């Protein structure tokens, strides 16, 4: 930026003389202006469908007009109270913005608009993660165990729900990590081997699996719609079946 326009823009204490807000979600973007290069960088927020932004130039007595260049034509910015507003659209991009000063006391100030698009892959990954988290929360999965069985409880993950399938696993590959203070072996389970698959009918929202020996297990829950299309699949829920405690026998003292 030439020093003369810069002085005029800062006269009214407007060294940051703009705001930029997403029209879709009202997110206000901060920063982005490179005064040395005369470039404003509009970085799209993580929502890839947030494509329109309102760029507002705060006026002061020094700024007389504001125009913008789009598709090779200069157009006048709209008034917003005492400010100028320019729509920055990723699908119809403004190339430059020009400010003219009262009485032409200095040359027009022109700066370019640079657009940085959001990461589409990251956006869809987050959307999928949010979708799975919402389905899992709706399913309300929990379990309880006893000496040789597990009871698994759940709810439909969504309105399309028809039935549930439960897959039971035992460890297949383990990595020994050490021993606990009370002498228990600590392992990291690297992979699982399925030992049972149970289809739960639509009218039931629990499943009991019995006859389990002491040890470490896991289960995965899958829920389907009427067309047998998968709605939700969980990660492994790990659990342990403990050895039943042996009763302590008292000793009879004979006299």
C-alpha positions as CSV (number, residue, x, y, z in Angstrom):
1,X,0.0,0.0,0.0
2,X,1.2,3.5,-0.9
3,X,1.9,5.5,2.2
4,X,-0.6,8.3,1.3
5,X,-3.7,6.1,1.1
6,X,-2.5,4.3,4.2
7,X,-2.3,7.5,6.2
8,X,-5.8,8.5,5.1
9,X,-7.2,5.0,5.9
10,X,-5.7,5.2,9.4
11,X,-6.7,8.7,10.1
12,X,-10.0,7.7,11.6
13,X,-8.3,4.8,13.5
14,X,-9.4,2.3,10.9
15,X,-6.1,0.4,10.4
16,X,-8.4,-2.7,10.1
17,X,-11.1,-1.2,7.9
18,X,-13.2,-4.2,6.9
19,X,-15.2,-7.1,8.2
20,X,-16.0,-10.3,6.4
21,X,-18.9,-12.6,7.3
22,X,-20.2,-15.8,5.9
23,X,-23.8,-15.4,4.6
24,X,-24.6,-19.0,5.4
25,X,-23.6,-19.3,9.0
26,X,-22.8,-15.7,10.1
27,X,-19.2,-16.8,10.9
28,X,-17.0,-13.7,11.1
29,X,-13.5,-14.1,9.5
30,X,-10.6,-12.3,11.0
31,X,-7.4,-11.2,9.4
32,X,-6.5,-12.0,5.9
33,X,-5.2,-8.6,4.7
34,X,-1.6,-8.2,3.5
35,X,-1.0,-4.5,3.4
36,X,2.4,-4.9,1.9
37,X,1.1,-6.9,-1.1
38,X,-2.3,-5.2,-1.3
39,X,-4.1,-8.5,-1.1
40,X,-7.0,-9.7,0.9
41,X,-7.1,-13.5,1.3
42,X,-10.6,-15.0,1.8
43,X,-10.2,-18.4,3.4
44,X,-13.4,-20.4,3.1
45,X,-14.6,-21.8,6.4
46,X,-14.7,-25.6,6.8
47,X,-18.2,-25.8,5.4
48,X,-17.6,-26.2,1.6
49,X,-21.1,-25.0,0.9
50,X,-20.5,-21.7,2.6
51,X,-19.5,-19.9,-0.7
52,X,-20.9,-16.3,-0.2
53,X,-19.3,-13.8,2.1
54,X,-20.2,-10.2,2.9
55,X,-17.1,-8.0,2.8
56,X,-17.9,-4.6,4.5
57,X,-15.6,-1.6,4.2
58,X,-16.1,0.7,7.1
59,X,-16.3,4.3,5.8
60,X,-14.7,7.4,7.2
61,X,-14.7,11.0,5.7
62,X,-11.8,10.1,3.5
63,X,-13.5,7.3,1.5
64,X,-15.9,8.5,-1.1
65,X,-16.7,5.5,-3.2
66,X,-16.1,1.7,-3.3
67,X,-16.3,-0.4,-6.5
68,X,-15.3,-3.9,-7.3
69,X,-14.2,-5.8,-10.4
70,X,-16.0,-9.0,-11.4
71,X,-16.0,-10.7,-14.8
72,X,-14.0,-7.8,-16.1
73,X,-16.5,-5.1,-15.2
74,X,-16.3,-2.5,-12.3
75,X,-19.5,-2.3,-10.3
76,X,-20.5,-0.1,-7.4
77,X,-20.6,-1.6,-3.9
78,X,-23.9,-1.4,-2.1
79,X,-24.4,0.8,0.9
80,X,-24.9,-0.7,4.3
81,X,-25.6,2.1,6.7
82,X,-22.5,4.2,6.7
83,X,-20.4,1.4,5.1
84,X,-19.9,-0.3,1.7
85,X,-20.7,-3.9,1.3
86,X,-19.3,-6.2,-1.4
87,X,-20.4,-9.8,-1.9
88,X,-17.4,-12.1,-2.3
89,X,-18.6,-15.3,-4.0
90,X,-16.4,-18.4,-4.6
91,X,-18.6,-19.2,-7.6
92,X,-18.5,-15.7,-9.1
93,X,-15.3,-14.2,-7.9
94,X,-14.6,-10.5,-7.3
95,X,-11.1,-9.9,-8.5
96,X,-10.4,-6.5,-7.0
97,X,-11.8,-3.8,-4.8
98,X,-11.2,-0.1,-5.4
99,X,-11.6,2.8,-2.9
100,X,-11.6,6.4,-4.1
101,X,-11.0,9.3,-1.8
102,X,-12.8,12.6,-1.3
103,X,-11.6,15.4,-3.6
104,X,-9.1,12.9,-5.2
105,X,-6.6,14.0,-2.6
106,X,-4.6,10.8,-3.2
107,X,-4.7,8.1,-5.9
108,X,-7.3,5.3,-5.7
109,X,-6.4,2.4,-3.5
110,X,-6.9,-1.0,-5.3
111,X,-6.4,-4.3,-3.6
112,X,-6.9,-7.9,-5.0
113,X,-9.0,-10.7,-3.6
114,X,-7.3,-14.1,-3.2
115,X,-9.5,-17.1,-2.6
116,X,-8.5,-20.2,-0.6
117,X,-11.0,-23.1,-0.8
118,X,-11.8,-25.4,2.1
119,X,-10.5,-28.9,2.1
120,X,-13.3,-31.0,0.6
121,X,-12.0,-34.3,1.8
122,X,-11.6,-33.1,5.3
123,X,-15.1,-31.7,5.2
124,X,-16.7,-34.9,4.1
125,X,-14.6,-36.9,6.7
126,X,-15.9,-34.6,9.4
127,X,-19.5,-35.0,8.1
128,X,-19.2,-38.8,8.1
129,X,-17.7,-38.7,11.6
130,X,-20.5,-36.5,12.9
131,X,-23.1,-38.8,11.2
132,X,-21.7,-41.9,12.9
133,X,-21.4,-40.2,16.3
134,X,-25.1,-39.2,16.1
135,X,-26.2,-42.7,15.1
136,X,-24.1,-44.2,17.9
137,X,-25.6,-41.8,20.5
138,X,-29.1,-42.7,19.3
139,X,-28.3,-46.4,19.7
140,X,-27.6,-46.0,23.4
141,X,-25.4,-49.2,23.5
142,X,-24.5,-50.6,26.9
143,X,-23.8,-54.0,28.4
144,X,-23.5,-55.9,31.7
145,X,-21.6,-59.1,32.5
146,X,-21.7,-62.0,35.0
147,X,-19.6,-65.1,35.5
148,X,-20.3,-66.6,32.1
149,X,-22.5,-64.2,30.0
150,X,-23.0,-60.8,28.6
151,X,-26.2,-58.9,28.2
152,X,-26.1,-56.3,25.4
153,X,-28.7,-53.5,25.3
154,X,-29.4,-51.0,22.5
155,X,-31.9,-48.8,20.7
156,X,-32.7,-48.2,17.0
157,X,-30.1,-45.8,15.6
158,X,-32.6,-44.0,13.3
159,X,-36.1,-44.2,11.8
160,X,-35.1,-46.6,9.0
161,X,-34.1,-49.3,11.6
162,X,-35.3,-52.8,11.0
163,X,-33.0,-55.2,13.0
164,X,-29.6,-55.6,14.7
165,X,-26.7,-58.0,14.2
166,X,-24.2,-58.6,17.0
167,X,-20.7,-60.1,16.3
168,X,-18.8,-61.6,19.2
169,X,-14.9,-61.8,19.1
170,X,-12.0,-63.1,20.9
171,X,-8.4,-61.8,20.6
172,X,-6.5,-63.2,17.6
173,X,-3.2,-61.3,17.9
174,X,-1.8,-59.7,21.0
175,X,1.3,-57.7,22.0
176,X,2.6,-58.4,25.5
177,X,3.0,-55.1,27.5
178,X,4.0,-56.3,30.9
179,X,2.5,-57.2,34.3
180,X,0.4,-55.2,36.8
181,X,1.3,-54.9,40.4
182,X,-1.1,-57.7,41.4
183,X,0.4,-60.1,38.8
184,X,-2.0,-59.7,35.9
185,X,-0.8,-59.8,32.4
186,X,-1.2,-56.7,30.3
187,X,-1.6,-57.0,26.5
188,X,-2.4,-54.8,23.6
189,X,-4.9,-56.5,21.3
190,X,-3.9,-56.1,17.7
191,X,-6.7,-58.1,16.0
192,X,-9.8,-60.0,16.7
193,X,-11.3,-63.3,15.6
194,X,-15.1,-63.6,15.3
195,X,-16.6,-66.6,17.1
196,X,-20.3,-65.8,17.0
197,X,-22.9,-63.8,14.9
198,X,-26.4,-63.2,16.3
199,X,-29.3,-61.6,14.4
200,X,-31.6,-59.9,16.8
201,X,-35.3,-59.7,15.7
202,X,-36.9,-56.3,15.2
203,X,-39.0,-56.6,18.4
204,X,-36.0,-57.2,20.7
205,X,-33.6,-54.5,21.9
206,X,-31.2,-56.7,23.8
207,X,-29.2,-59.9,23.5
208,X,-27.9,-62.3,26.0
209,X,-24.8,-64.4,25.1
210,X,-24.0,-67.1,27.6
211,X,-21.5,-70.0,28.1
212,X,-18.5,-67.7,28.0
213,X,-15.3,-68.8,29.6
214,X,-13.2,-66.3,31.6
215,X,-11.2,-64.1,29.3
216,X,-11.2,-61.0,27.1
217,X,-13.9,-60.5,24.4
218,X,-15.3,-57.8,22.2
219,X,-18.5,-57.2,20.3
220,X,-19.5,-55.1,17.3
221,X,-23.1,-54.0,16.6
222,X,-24.5,-53.6,13.2
223,X,-27.9,-52.2,12.4
224,X,-29.8,-52.6,9.1
225,X,-32.9,-51.3,7.4
226,X,-35.7,-53.3,5.7
227,X,-33.6,-53.7,2.6
228,X,-30.7,-55.2,4.6
229,X,-28.6,-52.1,3.9
230,X,-26.2,-51.2,6.7
231,X,-27.2,-48.2,8.7
232,X,-24.5,-48.2,11.5
233,X,-21.5,-50.3,12.4
234,X,-19.7,-49.7,15.7
235,X,-16.1,-50.1,16.7
236,X,-15.2,-53.0,19.0
237,X,-16.6,-52.8,22.5
238,X,-14.2,-54.8,24.8
239,X,-15.2,-56.6,27.9
240,X,-13.9,-59.3,30.3
241,X,-15.5,-62.3,31.9
242,X,-14.0,-62.8,35.3
243,X,-13.4,-66.1,37.1
244,X,-16.1,-66.6,39.8
245,X,-14.7,-65.9,43.3
246,X,-14.3,-69.0,45.3
247,X,-16.1,-69.0,48.7
248,X,-13.9,-68.8,51.7
249,X,-14.3,-71.9,53.8
250,X,-14.1,-71.4,57.6
251,X,-12.2,-73.8,59.8
252,X,-14.0,-75.6,62.6
253,X,-11.9,-75.8,65.8
254,X,-12.5,-79.0,67.7
255,X,-12.1,-78.9,71.5
